[in-house]
Amino acid sequence: MSHRLRKQGLWLGLLAVGLLSLSAVADVSLELKFREMGPHVGQAFFLRVIDVDRGAEISRLAVPEILSGSFELAVSGLLEGVSYHIDFFSDHNGNGLYDAPPVDHAWRIDLPNVQADGMLTFVHSTMFTDIGWPPSSDGVIEEGEYAHELLDDETGMTVYWFNDDTLLYIGLVSPGTGWLSIGFEPERMMLGANIIIAGISDGELTIEDHIGTSPTAHALDDVDNIIQAAGSEGEGRSVLEFVIPLDSGDEDDKALTPGSEVTIILAYHRSNDSLRSRHSERSTASIVLD
Protein backbone atom coordinates (compact mmCIF):
# COMPACT_ATOMS: atom_id res chain seq x y z
CA MET A 1 0.00 0.00 0.00
CA SER A 2 1.29 3.47 -0.82
CA HIS A 3 0.06 7.01 -0.84
CA ARG A 4 1.38 10.39 -1.85
CA LEU A 5 2.59 13.02 0.58
CA ARG A 6 3.41 16.63 -0.12
CA LYS A 7 6.91 17.60 -1.11
CA GLN A 8 9.06 19.16 1.62
CA GLY A 9 12.17 21.34 1.29
CA LEU A 10 14.83 21.92 3.95
CA TRP A 11 17.92 24.16 3.80
CA LEU A 12 20.83 23.65 6.18
CA GLY A 13 23.36 26.44 5.50
CA LEU A 14 24.83 25.64 2.10
CA LEU A 15 23.37 22.14 2.24
CA ALA A 16 20.25 21.78 0.15
CA VAL A 17 18.09 18.84 1.13
CA GLY A 18 14.89 17.97 -0.66
CA LEU A 19 12.75 15.18 0.71
CA LEU A 20 9.96 13.76 -1.41
CA SER A 21 7.98 11.14 0.50
CA LEU A 22 6.64 8.39 -1.69
CA SER A 23 5.25 5.63 0.51
CA ALA A 24 4.73 4.56 4.10
CA VAL A 25 6.35 1.16 4.56
CA ALA A 26 8.45 -0.44 7.29
CA ASP A 27 11.56 -0.69 5.08
CA VAL A 28 12.54 2.70 3.72
CA SER A 29 14.64 3.44 0.64
CA LEU A 30 16.48 6.67 -0.05
CA GLU A 31 17.70 8.05 -3.37
CA LEU A 32 20.73 10.31 -2.93
CA LYS A 33 21.51 12.90 -5.60
CA PHE A 34 24.88 14.69 -5.54
CA ARG A 35 25.20 17.92 -7.48
CA GLU A 36 27.99 20.41 -8.32
CA MET A 37 30.64 17.87 -7.31
CA GLY A 38 32.97 19.01 -10.10
CA PRO A 39 35.88 19.76 -7.70
CA HIS A 40 36.01 16.04 -6.92
CA VAL A 41 35.79 14.49 -10.37
CA GLY A 42 38.43 11.77 -10.63
CA GLN A 43 38.46 11.13 -6.87
CA ALA A 44 37.13 8.13 -4.94
CA PHE A 45 33.95 8.70 -2.93
CA PHE A 46 32.70 6.84 0.16
CA LEU A 47 29.38 6.96 2.03
CA ARG A 48 27.90 5.23 5.05
CA VAL A 49 24.57 5.37 6.89
CA ILE A 50 24.48 5.10 10.70
CA ASP A 51 21.56 4.39 13.03
CA VAL A 52 21.97 7.28 15.49
CA ASP A 53 20.49 5.55 18.55
CA ARG A 54 22.31 2.22 18.20
CA GLY A 55 25.49 3.49 16.57
CA ALA A 56 25.15 0.67 14.04
CA GLU A 57 26.26 1.07 10.45
CA ILE A 58 23.34 0.26 8.15
CA SER A 59 24.99 0.66 4.77
CA ARG A 60 28.35 1.52 3.22
CA LEU A 61 28.89 2.45 -0.42
CA ALA A 62 31.98 3.28 -2.47
CA VAL A 63 32.44 4.95 -5.85
CA PRO A 64 35.94 4.14 -7.17
CA GLU A 65 36.01 7.34 -9.22
CA ILE A 66 33.62 10.27 -9.50
CA LEU A 67 33.05 10.64 -13.25
CA SER A 68 30.74 13.64 -13.28
CA GLY A 69 29.73 16.58 -11.13
CA SER A 70 26.28 14.99 -10.83
CA PHE A 71 25.70 11.40 -9.76
CA GLU A 72 23.21 9.30 -7.78
CA LEU A 73 23.37 6.56 -5.15
CA ALA A 74 20.62 4.50 -3.52
CA VAL A 75 20.32 3.30 0.07
CA SER A 76 17.79 0.75 1.31
CA GLY A 77 17.01 -1.01 4.57
CA LEU A 78 16.18 2.10 6.59
CA LEU A 79 13.32 1.88 9.09
CA GLU A 80 10.41 4.18 9.82
CA GLY A 81 10.79 6.27 12.95
CA VAL A 82 14.58 5.86 13.13
CA SER A 83 17.09 8.72 12.85
CA TYR A 84 20.24 8.39 10.78
CA HIS A 85 23.54 10.10 10.04
CA ILE A 86 24.63 10.01 6.40
CA ASP A 87 28.42 10.44 6.40
CA PHE A 88 30.41 10.73 3.19
CA PHE A 89 33.76 11.97 1.93
CA SER A 90 35.80 12.43 -1.19
CA ASP A 91 39.38 11.12 -1.08
CA HIS A 92 40.82 14.51 -1.95
CA ASN A 93 44.48 13.56 -1.46
CA GLY A 94 44.09 10.21 -3.23
CA ASN A 95 45.75 8.01 -0.60
CA GLY A 96 42.84 5.56 -0.34
CA LEU A 97 42.25 6.43 3.34
CA TYR A 98 40.11 8.88 5.28
CA ASP A 99 41.95 11.98 6.47
CA ALA A 100 40.18 14.64 8.48
CA PRO A 101 39.22 17.82 6.61
CA PRO A 102 40.57 19.86 4.98
CA VAL A 103 42.91 17.07 3.73
CA ASP A 104 39.90 15.06 2.58
CA HIS A 105 36.52 16.72 2.08
CA ALA A 106 33.82 15.22 4.30
CA TRP A 107 30.23 15.96 5.18
CA ARG A 108 27.41 14.73 7.41
CA ILE A 109 23.67 14.94 6.80
CA ASP A 110 21.31 14.33 9.73
CA LEU A 111 18.16 12.49 8.76
CA PRO A 112 15.81 12.54 11.77
CA ASN A 113 12.77 10.35 12.27
CA VAL A 114 12.55 8.80 8.80
CA GLN A 115 8.94 8.19 7.79
CA ALA A 116 8.89 7.06 4.16
CA ASP A 117 10.82 6.44 0.96
CA GLY A 118 12.39 9.61 -0.30
CA MET A 119 14.89 11.58 -2.32
CA LEU A 120 17.67 13.70 -0.91
CA THR A 121 19.79 16.18 -2.88
CA PHE A 122 23.20 17.32 -1.64
CA VAL A 123 24.75 20.38 -3.29
CA HIS A 124 28.52 20.62 -2.89
CA SER A 125 29.71 22.97 -0.16
CA THR A 126 32.92 23.72 1.73
CA MET A 127 31.24 23.29 5.12
CA PHE A 128 33.20 20.15 6.04
CA THR A 129 32.70 17.86 9.04
CA ASP A 130 35.24 15.47 10.56
CA ILE A 131 33.24 12.24 10.39
CA GLY A 132 35.96 10.04 11.89
CA TRP A 133 35.56 7.32 9.27
CA PRO A 134 35.72 3.96 11.12
CA PRO A 135 36.63 0.47 9.87
CA SER A 136 33.94 -1.56 8.14
CA SER A 137 32.84 -4.59 10.17
CA ASP A 138 32.55 -6.93 7.18
CA GLY A 139 34.90 -9.80 8.11
CA VAL A 140 37.67 -8.53 5.83
CA ILE A 141 40.55 -6.49 7.27
CA GLU A 142 42.21 -4.24 4.72
CA GLU A 143 45.67 -2.75 5.06
CA GLY A 144 45.41 0.58 6.88
CA GLU A 145 41.76 0.03 7.78
CA TYR A 146 42.38 0.26 11.53
CA ALA A 147 44.33 2.94 13.37
CA HIS A 148 46.24 0.41 15.51
CA GLU A 149 47.55 -3.15 15.29
CA LEU A 150 49.11 -5.57 17.79
CA LEU A 151 50.66 -8.98 17.03
CA ASP A 152 50.55 -11.14 20.15
CA ASP A 153 53.64 -13.36 20.22
CA GLU A 154 52.22 -15.91 22.67
CA THR A 155 49.11 -16.83 20.67
CA GLY A 156 50.03 -15.62 17.19
CA MET A 157 46.79 -13.62 17.17
CA THR A 158 46.61 -10.10 15.76
CA VAL A 159 44.39 -7.41 17.28
CA TYR A 160 43.31 -4.34 15.31
CA TRP A 161 41.43 -1.47 16.91
CA PHE A 162 39.91 1.94 16.35
CA ASN A 163 37.80 4.04 18.70
CA ASP A 164 35.93 7.28 18.71
CA ASP A 165 34.31 8.92 21.74
CA THR A 166 31.62 6.26 22.14
CA LEU A 167 32.43 3.10 20.16
CA LEU A 168 35.26 0.55 19.96
CA TYR A 169 35.92 -1.22 16.65
CA ILE A 170 37.88 -4.46 16.91
CA GLY A 171 39.45 -6.70 14.28
CA LEU A 172 40.78 -10.06 15.45
CA VAL A 173 42.75 -12.66 13.50
CA SER A 174 43.73 -16.09 14.82
CA PRO A 175 46.03 -18.75 13.31
CA GLY A 176 43.30 -21.39 13.46
CA THR A 177 39.84 -22.28 12.17
CA GLY A 178 38.14 -22.71 15.54
CA TRP A 179 36.61 -20.10 17.80
CA LEU A 180 38.45 -16.92 18.77
CA SER A 181 37.91 -14.38 21.52
CA ILE A 182 39.04 -11.20 23.21
CA GLY A 183 38.22 -9.99 26.71
CA PHE A 184 38.51 -6.51 28.18
CA GLU A 185 39.63 -5.42 31.64
CA PRO A 186 39.77 -8.70 33.62
CA GLU A 187 40.28 -8.52 37.36
CA ARG A 188 42.23 -11.79 37.53
CA MET A 189 42.64 -14.12 34.55
CA MET A 190 39.06 -14.20 33.15
CA LEU A 191 37.25 -12.92 36.24
CA GLY A 192 35.20 -9.80 35.53
CA ALA A 193 36.26 -9.50 31.89
CA ASN A 194 33.83 -8.46 29.16
CA ILE A 195 34.50 -11.29 26.69
CA ILE A 196 33.48 -11.42 23.04
CA ILE A 197 33.76 -14.96 21.66
CA ALA A 198 32.88 -16.16 18.16
CA GLY A 199 33.14 -19.08 15.76
CA ILE A 200 32.75 -19.25 11.99
CA SER A 201 31.37 -22.49 10.56
CA ASP A 202 30.30 -23.02 6.93
CA GLY A 203 30.42 -19.26 6.43
CA GLU A 204 28.06 -18.58 9.35
CA LEU A 205 29.15 -16.45 12.30
CA THR A 206 28.13 -17.31 15.85
CA ILE A 207 29.11 -14.59 18.32
CA GLU A 208 28.30 -14.13 21.99
CA ASP A 209 28.83 -11.49 24.67
CA HIS A 210 30.16 -13.16 27.85
CA ILE A 211 31.21 -12.15 31.35
CA GLY A 212 34.12 -13.77 33.18
CA THR A 213 32.47 -15.44 36.17
CA SER A 214 35.69 -16.76 37.78
CA PRO A 215 39.40 -16.80 36.95
CA THR A 216 38.83 -19.87 34.76
CA ALA A 217 35.18 -19.63 33.62
CA HIS A 218 32.82 -17.40 31.69
CA ALA A 219 29.13 -17.34 30.82
CA LEU A 220 26.64 -15.43 28.69
CA ASP A 221 26.11 -11.85 29.75
CA ASP A 222 22.45 -11.06 30.45
CA VAL A 223 22.70 -8.16 27.98
CA ASP A 224 24.21 -8.54 24.51
CA ASN A 225 26.02 -5.27 23.75
CA ILE A 226 27.52 -6.26 20.40
CA ILE A 227 26.39 -3.58 17.96
CA GLN A 228 27.72 -5.15 14.77
CA ALA A 229 29.84 -8.16 13.80
CA ALA A 230 31.10 -10.19 10.85
CA GLY A 231 33.61 -12.98 10.35
CA SER A 232 35.37 -15.10 7.76
CA GLU A 233 37.76 -18.03 7.44
CA GLY A 234 40.43 -18.90 4.91
CA GLU A 235 43.99 -20.13 4.55
CA GLY A 236 43.92 -21.71 8.01
CA ARG A 237 42.96 -18.56 9.89
CA SER A 238 39.84 -16.89 11.28
CA VAL A 239 38.89 -13.22 11.08
CA LEU A 240 36.41 -11.50 13.39
CA GLU A 241 35.30 -7.86 13.33
CA PHE A 242 32.85 -6.31 15.77
CA VAL A 243 31.73 -3.04 17.36
CA ILE A 244 30.86 -2.48 21.03
CA PRO A 245 30.16 0.63 23.11
CA LEU A 246 33.03 2.00 25.17
CA ASP A 247 30.50 2.38 27.98
CA SER A 248 27.48 0.11 27.53
CA GLY A 249 25.89 1.00 30.86
CA ASP A 250 25.76 -2.75 31.56
CA GLU A 251 26.82 -3.46 35.16
CA ASP A 252 28.71 -6.53 33.93
CA ASP A 253 30.84 -4.43 31.56
CA LYS A 254 33.61 -2.12 32.68
CA ALA A 255 33.49 1.26 30.99
CA LEU A 256 36.47 1.94 28.71
CA THR A 257 37.83 5.46 28.55
CA PRO A 258 39.35 7.13 25.48
CA GLY A 259 43.08 7.65 25.98
CA SER A 260 43.39 4.85 28.55
CA GLU A 261 45.40 1.62 28.54
CA VAL A 262 43.12 -1.43 28.44
CA THR A 263 44.13 -4.92 29.56
CA ILE A 264 42.96 -7.60 27.12
CA ILE A 265 42.89 -11.38 27.18
CA LEU A 266 43.16 -13.34 23.94
CA ALA A 267 42.29 -16.96 23.23
CA TYR A 268 41.45 -19.25 20.32
CA HIS A 269 40.98 -22.89 19.36
CA ARG A 270 42.91 -24.36 16.46
CA SER A 271 39.96 -26.23 14.93
CA ASN A 272 36.85 -26.46 17.13
CA ASP A 273 34.07 -23.89 16.63
CA SER A 274 32.16 -24.89 19.77
CA LEU A 275 32.26 -21.84 22.03
CA ARG A 276 32.28 -24.19 25.05
CA SER A 277 35.49 -26.02 24.11
CA ARG A 278 38.72 -25.23 25.96
CA HIS A 279 41.17 -22.88 24.26
CA SER A 280 44.28 -24.06 22.43
CA GLU A 281 46.22 -20.90 23.33
CA ARG A 282 45.60 -17.87 25.53
CA SER A 283 47.49 -14.78 26.66
CA THR A 284 47.19 -11.37 28.29
CA ALA A 285 48.23 -8.11 26.63
CA SER A 286 47.19 -4.45 26.54
CA ILE A 287 46.10 -1.82 24.04
CA VAL A 288 45.93 1.96 24.32
CA LEU A 289 42.78 3.72 23.13
CA ASP A 290 42.85 7.04 21.27
N, C-alpha and C positions, 0 to 999 in steps of 0.2 A: 504494500500500500504506500502511496506517495501523495504529496500535495505540494502546492506551490506556496512559497512565502515571499514577502517583499524583499527586494534588494536592499542591502545595508552598506554604507560606506564609512570607513574609519581612517582618520589620518593620525599618525604618530610621528611628529616632527617631519623629517624628510621621508619617512616610511609610509608608503601608500598601501593600504590594505583594503581590498574589496571582498566582501563575503556575500556570496549568492547562495542561499539555502535552497536545496533541491528536494530533499526528502527527509522524513523522520524515521530512521531505522537505528537499530542497536549498534551495528557496525557502520562507522562513518568513514567516508573517503574524502580526500582533499586534493584538489588540483592546484599546483603551485606554478605561477607564471612569473618568470624573472625578466625584467625589462631594463634597458639602458646599461647592460653589463659589458659594454664595449671595452672598458679598461682591463677586463680580465679574459678577453678572448685569447685562446692558446694556453690558458692555465687550467689545472685540475680543480675540481669543485666537489665539496663534500657537504652532506646534510644529514642531520639526525633529528628524530622526534622523541621527546622525553615526557613521560607521565610525571607531572609536577609533584603530585602527592606521594607517589611511590618511589620516585627517582629512577624508575625503570626506563630503559631505552626501548621504544616501540618499533622504530624503523631506522635504518641507516642506508643512505644512497651515495653513490659516487659517480661523477662524470669525469672520465679520464682527461678530457680536453673540452673546454668551452669553445664551440665553433662559431657562435653568433651572439650578438648582444641581447637577443631574445631567445629564451628556451623555456621548456616546461618540464616539470616532474610531477609524479603522482604518488600519493601516500594513502595507504588503506589500513584498516585494522584499528582505527580510532574508535572511542566509545562515547556515547552520549553522556553529557553531564561531567565529563572529565576535562581537566585543564592541562594544556601541553606547552612546553617550550619547543620551538623550532629553531635549532642552531645550525648555522652553515658558515662555510668559509671558502675563500679562494686561495689556493696555494701560490701566493704572490711571489715568493722567492724561489719556487720551483724545487724545493728540496724533498718533497714527498711527505713532509711532516707538518703538524700544526705548530705554528709559532705565534705567540700573542701579538695582536696589533700594536704598532702599524706594520710589523714585518709581513705577516699575512693579514688579509682583510676579512674580518669576521663579523657576523651579525646574529642577533637573537630576535625572534618574534614571539610574543606571548599570545597564546590562543586560549582564552579562558572559557570554561563551561561550554564545550562544543555541543551543539544540538542537532546538527544535520550535515549531510554532504555539502560541500561548498567549494568555492574557488577563492584563492588568495593571490594577490598580485604584489610583488616586491619590486620597487623601483630603486635602482642603485643609489646609495648614499655613502658619505664618508663618516657617518656616525657609527663607528665600530664598537664592538663589545668583545671583551676577552671571554670566550666561551669555554676555556679550559678543556679542550677536546680530549676525552678519555679513550682508553683502549676499547675495542669492540669485543664483547664477550661472545665469541662465535666458535670457540674451540680450536682456533688457529692463531698462533702467536707469530706475528711478523717482526722482522728486525726493526728495532727502534719504536715499537708500538708502546712499550711501557717505559716509564721514566727511570726505573731502577731494576736491577737484576742481581741475584745472588746464587752462586753455585755452591751447594752444600757438599763438602768433601766426604762426609761420613755416609750419606745415603746416595749420593750421585744425583739428587733431585735439584732442580733449578726453580727458584721462586722469582717471579716478576711482580712488581707492584706499582701502583699509581694511586694517589689520593687527592681529593679536593677537600673542601671544608666539611663535607658531610658523608662522603662515600669512600669506600676502599675497594679498589679493583685489583684482583689477584689473578695471576697466571701461574700455573703449577705444572711442572713436567717431571715425570718419574721414569727411570730406566726399567720399566716393567709393564705388563699388560693387566695387572690386577688393580685393586683399588688404590687410591692415593688420598692423602689428607694433610691438612695444616691446621694447627691450633694456635690460638692467640692468648697470651698472658696467663699461662698456668701458674698456680701457686707452688705446686711441687709435682714434678713429672706431669701427669695429665690432670691432676686435681684442679678444678675451677676453670679449666681452659674452655674457650669457645672453639669448638672443633667442627670444621667442615670436612666431610668425608664423602667420597664419590667413587663409583665404578662405571666403566663403559663396557657394555656387552652387546655384541651384534649391532653396534652403532647407536644404542640407546643409553642415555645417561641416567643413572640413579644417584641422587645427591641428597644428603641429609645434614641437618644442623644438630650437633650434639653438644652436650656439656660433660666435662670431665667430672665424674662422680667420686673418684678416688685416685690415688697415684697411678693405679694400673687399670682403671675401668672408665668407660664413658657410656652415655645413654642419650636417647633422643631428647632434645630440648622441647619443652612444652610449646614454645613459639618458634616457628621457622622464620628466620630473618634473612634468608637468601633472596635477594631482589632479582637476580638474573644469573643464569649459569649455562654453560655449554661444554662439551668435551669431545675428544676424538682419540683414536688409537692408530698407530702405524709404525712400522719399522722397529717393533719391540719396545715402544714407549707409549705412555699415556699423557694426554694433555687435558688440563682442566682450567677453565676460566669462570670466575664468578664475581659478583658484586654484593657487598654487605654494607650496612650503615656503620659509620665509625662509632656512633652511639645509638643503639637500637632502642634504648629504654627498657630492655628486657633485664630483669634482675639477675638472670643467669649469665648475662654477657657483661664483660668489663668494657667500659667506654674507652675508646682509643682517641688520643689527642693529637692533632696535627703538630708536627715538629718533635714528637716524642720517640724514644727508642722502645720497640715492642718485642718482647720475647715470643718466639714461635717454636712450635714443635712440629716436626715433619715425620711422616711415616708412609710406607707403601707396601704392597704385596707384589711379588714378582709375577704371579699368574692368576690368583684367585680374586674374582670380583665380588665375593660375598663380603659385605661390610662388617660381618661379625667374625671373620677369620683373623687370626693373629698376624701382626705385621712381619714382613721379612726384614726390614731395616727401619730404624727410627733415629732421630737426633734432635738436639735443641740448638737454636741459633737465634739471631735477632735481626730486625730490620729497623730502619729509621724512616719515619713518615715525613713528608714535606709539610 
